[in-house]
Amino acid sequence: MKILVTGCNGLLGQKLVELLTSKPDHYLIATAKSRLIPTLLQGEFHLLDITDRSEVNEVLSKTKPDVVINASAYNFVDQAELEPEKAFAVNKTGPENLAKATAELNIPSGVKVRIILDNQDDTPEEFDSHALNREKHVPPKSRVTLFIGPLDPGRYLFEGETSESRGNAALGVLVVQ
Ligand SMILES: NC(=O)c1ccc[n+]([C@@H]2O[C@H](COP(=O)([O-])OP(=O)(O)OC[C@H]3O[C@@H](n4cnc5c(N)ncnc54)[C@H](OP(=O)(O)O)[C@@H]3O)[C@@H](O)[C@H]2O)c1
């Protein structure tokens, strides 16, 4: 199994690197915001700031892990009140970026599929994919049906971005096998 760990220089991250490098059944993709401190005996290393959405997408698309463990954190509890933006960036936006980039929808190749876009939000959303050459507007609190395919095997990135929801775009990958 390919396991990607974020924040590998932290206390938890270092322990995970130590543990996973000793497990021959797993392949470790170690990541950290800055240069990796522990010795990486097996696997690979990438720089990854989890608050940077495009960096998260790039590293996850490139490494294609089966599992992501987020060991990054803003841990300065008292300081968090003085710099809430930093705390929210690492503890909220970062995990959100990881969750969105790992949201996979698996569909078979060579067949046409129906996807139901369910916008539970009270702001408009948009299904947008350059890879699929598709755009679909989804009004607030409504469902829209989208027919896709037949597609060749591969990974097709999609996101949701409207002027109202910019910066809070849903994102995922359509995995065609
Ligand atoms: N340690 C424990 O005993 C313990 C126990 C229970 C739960 N936990 C939980 O485990 C998690 C990690 O805790 P920890 O003790 O390992 O914390 P830590 O030693 O402070 O490590 C946190 C790591 O997160 C990294 N980081 C900060 N911002 C980042 C970003 N934007 N992108 C990528 N990495 C970033 C830091 O890198 P830099 O050093 O480069 O800033 C640091 O290496 C927390 O959620 C904590 O609550 C820990």
The ligand as an SDF file (V2000), in Angstrom:
LIG
                    3D

 48 52  0  0  0  0  0  0  0  0999 V2000
    2.6010   14.5550   20.0920 N   0  0  0  0  0  0  0  0  0  0  0  0
    1.6600   13.9360   20.7720 C   0  0  0  0  0  0  0  0  0  0  0  0
    1.8850   13.3550   21.8460 O   0  0  0  0  0  0  0  0  0  0  0  0
    0.2470   13.8810   20.2470 C   0  0  0  0  0  0  0  0  0  0  0  0
   -0.7020   13.1710   20.9650 C   0  0  0  0  0  0  0  0  0  0  0  0
   -2.0090   13.1030   20.4870 C   0  0  0  0  0  0  0  0  0  0  0  0
   -2.3570   13.7430   19.3100 C   0  0  0  0  0  0  0  0  0  0  0  0
   -1.4260   14.4210   18.6230 N   0  0  0  0  0  0  0  0  0  0  0  0
   -1.8790   15.0770   17.3890 C   0  0  0  0  0  0  0  0  0  0  0  0
   -1.0090   14.7620   16.3070 O   0  0  0  0  0  0  0  0  0  0  0  0
   -0.9150   15.8670   15.4190 C   0  0  0  0  0  0  0  0  0  0  0  0
    0.5560   16.2480   15.2320 C   0  0  0  0  0  0  0  0  0  0  0  0
    1.0790   16.5960   16.4870 O   0  0  0  0  0  0  0  0  0  0  0  0
    2.6250   16.6660   16.7690 P   0  0  0  0  0  0  0  0  0  0  0  0
    2.8220   16.5570   18.2090 O   0  0  0  0  0  0  0  0  0  0  0  0
    3.3560   15.7230   15.8490 O   0  0  0  0  0  0  0  0  0  0  0  0
    2.9010   18.1790   16.3370 O   0  0  0  0  0  0  0  0  0  0  0  0
    4.2780   18.8830   15.9490 P   0  0  0  0  0  0  0  0  0  0  0  0
    5.4300   18.1460   16.5230 O   0  0  0  0  0  0  0  0  0  0  0  0
    4.1290   20.3370   16.2760 O   0  0  0  0  0  0  0  0  0  0  0  0
    4.3150   18.7010   14.3750 O   0  0  0  0  0  0  0  0  0  0  0  0
    3.4450   19.3650   13.5400 C   0  0  0  0  0  0  0  0  0  0  0  0
    4.0820   19.3740   12.1750 C   0  0  0  0  0  0  0  0  0  0  0  0
    3.1930   20.0030   11.2830 O   0  0  0  0  0  0  0  0  0  0  0  0
    3.9810   20.6840   10.3540 C   0  0  0  0  0  0  0  0  0  0  0  0
    3.2510   21.7410    9.6700 N   0  0  0  0  0  0  0  0  0  0  0  0
    2.8250   22.9290   10.1780 C   0  0  0  0  0  0  0  0  0  0  0  0
    2.2180   23.6280    9.2060 N   0  0  0  0  0  0  0  0  0  0  0  0
    2.2650   22.8730    8.0920 C   0  0  0  0  0  0  0  0  0  0  0  0
    1.8220   23.0570    6.7670 C   0  0  0  0  0  0  0  0  0  0  0  0
    1.2080   24.1880    6.3980 N   0  0  0  0  0  0  0  0  0  0  0  0
    2.0270   22.0860    5.8530 N   0  0  0  0  0  0  0  0  0  0  0  0
    2.6650   20.9490    6.2000 C   0  0  0  0  0  0  0  0  0  0  0  0
    3.1290   20.7110    7.4430 N   0  0  0  0  0  0  0  0  0  0  0  0
    2.9260   21.6700    8.3710 C   0  0  0  0  0  0  0  0  0  0  0  0
    5.1180   21.2800   11.1620 C   0  0  0  0  0  0  0  0  0  0  0  0
    6.1850   21.5790   10.2900 O   0  0  0  0  0  0  0  0  0  0  0  0
    7.2360   22.7530   10.6680 P   0  0  0  0  0  0  0  0  0  0  0  0
    7.9560   22.2360   11.8700 O   0  0  0  0  0  0  0  0  0  0  0  0
    8.0580   22.8470    9.4490 O   0  0  0  0  0  0  0  0  0  0  0  0
    6.4170   23.9740   10.9450 O   0  0  0  0  0  0  0  0  0  0  0  0
    5.4090   20.1480   12.1200 C   0  0  0  0  0  0  0  0  0  0  0  0
    6.4320   19.3200   11.6080 O   0  0  0  0  0  0  0  0  0  0  0  0
   -1.7470   16.9950   16.0520 C   0  0  0  0  0  0  0  0  0  0  0  0
   -3.0330   16.9830   15.4560 O   0  0  0  0  0  0  0  0  0  0  0  0
   -1.8230   16.5990   17.4900 C   0  0  0  0  0  0  0  0  0  0  0  0
   -2.9530   17.1220   18.1290 O   0  0  0  0  0  0  0  0  0  0  0  0
   -0.1250   14.5030   19.0530 C   0  0  0  0  0  0  0  0  0  0  0  0
  1  2  1  0
  2  3  2  0
  2  4  1  0
  4  5  1  0
  4 48  2  0
  5  6  2  0
  6  7  1  0
  7  8  2  0
  8  9  1  0
  8 48  1  0
  9 10  1  0
  9 46  1  0
 10 11  1  0
 11 12  1  0
 11 44  1  0
 12 13  1  0
 13 14  1  0
 14 15  2  0
 14 16  1  0
 14 17  1  0
 17 18  1  0
 18 19  2  0
 18 20  1  0
 18 21  1  0
 21 22  1  0
 22 23  1  0
 23 24  1  0
 23 42  1  0
 24 25  1  0
 25 26  1  0
 25 36  1  0
 26 27  1  0
 26 35  1  0
 27 28  2  0
 28 29  1  0
 29 30  1  0
 29 35  2  0
 30 31  1  0
 30 32  2  0
 32 33  1  0
 33 34  2  0
 34 35  1  0
 36 37  1  0
 36 42  1  0
 37 38  1  0
 38 39  2  0
 38 40  1  0
 38 41  1  0
 42 43  1  0
 44 45  1  0
 44 46  1  0
 46 47  1  0
M  CHG  2   8   1  16  -1
M  END
$$$$
